[in-house]
Amino acid sequence: MALKPEVSIGVGIGTAALVWSVYQTHLPTIADVRGAPAGNATVDSQRKVATAEAVGIVAAISLLSRDPTVFVIGGMMVIALDWSHRHANAVDHVTNRMPSVTGDTGSVPASS
């Protein structure tokens, strides 16, 4: 028994707002994460906690409402916020680039 479309979208937006509030309480702003050195272990740990809690909230509300729209809207918000925080924590605050896998700093060698 799915919800009516106008109710379904409202519940989905409410679920997305709950997901956003979970990330706001567990993590600093994306600008603060981006301004810190890359690879902060505390930010990564708290991001995982926030993601697990947000996924639980989305799953619970989706199961209670029995509506896939709620799951899609809430899930998209979890993915967007998780990716944003992962990216902000991976970018070096000095060079504004992600470090390469090979360890190359991306700097141009000086000419002789």
C-alpha positions in Angstrom: 0.0 0.0 0.0 1.9 3.0 -1.3 1.2 6.6 -0.2 -0.5 9.1 -2.4 1.9 11.0 -4.6 1.5 14.3 -2.8 2.0 12.7 0.6 4.9 10.5 -0.7 6.9 13.4 -1.9 6.4 15.3 1.3 7.5 12.3 3.4 10.5 11.9 1.1 11.5 15.5 1.6 11.0 15.2 5.3 13.2 12.1 5.3 15.9 14.0 3.3 15.7 16.8 6.0 16.3 14.2 8.7 19.3 12.8 6.8 20.7 16.4 6.4 20.3 17.0 10.2 22.2 13.8 11.0 25.1 14.9 8.9 24.9 18.4 10.5 25.1 17.0 14.0 27.9 14.5 13.3 30.2 16.4 11.0 31.7 19.9 10.6 30.6 21.8 7.5 32.0 20.8 4.1 33.9 24.1 4.0 35.6 23.3 7.3 36.5 19.8 6.2 37.9 21.1 2.9 40.0 23.7 4.8 41.6 21.0 7.0 44.5 18.7 5.8 43.4 15.8 3.6 42.6 12.4 5.0 41.5 13.4 8.5 40.8 10.1 10.3 38.3 11.7 12.7 36.2 13.2 9.9 36.2 9.8 8.0 35.2 8.0 11.1 32.3 10.4 11.9 31.2 10.3 8.2 30.8 6.5 8.5 28.8 6.9 11.7 26.6 9.6 10.1 26.1 7.5 7.0 25.1 4.4 9.0 22.6 6.3 11.1 21.2 8.1 8.0 20.8 4.8 6.1 19.0 3.3 9.1 16.6 6.3 9.3 15.9 6.1 5.5 15.3 2.3 5.7 13.0 2.6 8.7 10.9 5.4 7.3 10.7 3.6 3.9 9.6 0.4 5.4 7.0 2.1 7.6 5.6 4.1 4.7 5.9 1.2 2.2 6.7 3.7 -0.5 9.7 3.5 -2.8 9.6 7.3 -3.4 10.6 7.9 0.2 13.5 5.5 -0.2 14.7 7.1 -3.4 14.6 10.7 -2.1 16.2 9.8 1.2 18.8 7.5 -0.4 19.8 10.2 -2.9 20.3 12.6 0.0 22.5 10.1 1.8 24.6 9.5 -1.3 25.0 13.2 -2.0 26.1 14.1 1.5 28.4 11.1 1.9 30.1 11.8 -1.4 30.4 15.5 -0.6 32.1 14.8 2.7 34.3 12.1 1.2 35.5 14.5 -1.5 36.1 17.4 0.8 38.2 15.2 3.1 40.2 13.8 0.2 41.2 17.2 -1.4 44.4 18.8 -0.2 43.7 22.2 1.3 46.9 23.7 0.0 46.9 22.5 -3.6 43.1 22.1 -4.0 43.8 18.8 -5.7 43.3 15.2 -4.7 46.6 13.4 -4.1 47.4 10.8 -6.8 47.6 7.1 -6.0 51.2 7.0 -7.1 52.3 9.6 -4.6 53.0 12.2 -7.2 52.3 15.7 -5.8 51.3 17.0 -9.2 53.9 19.7 -9.1 55.7 20.7 -12.3 59.4 19.9 -12.3 61.7 22.9 -12.3 63.5 23.5 -15.6 67.3 23.6 -15.6 
